[in-house]
């Protein structure tokens, strides 16, 4: 679905900080969405935690740096990181070219999935949130 120039993917969960979460086989893949990558512009650096690191819902887990700004990345769910995208070390621009695909960031094994998902937005709710943000700017 499109909201203005921004692509919002169905079937994902979203945070107000513009991270997306894809739930598959009791694992949650995380990245930043199209809205965030377009606001940041050219991403030049991504700092991600190692495997095994525990993350807490809506606490920072890393940073993304662009030519415009440095932004914290927030975990959409609590749990332990089981994987991270090593390609972003050498190709941080993948976040711009494929925010929902090759630009994924981390995989979390959630510790409290149902409760955490209740705090996130689905694609329709997130689209409404983006529309509000666009009206404010």
Order of alpha helices (4+ residues) and beta strands (2+ residues): beta-beta-beta-beta-beta-alpha-beta-beta-beta-beta-beta-alpha-alpha-beta-alpha-alpha
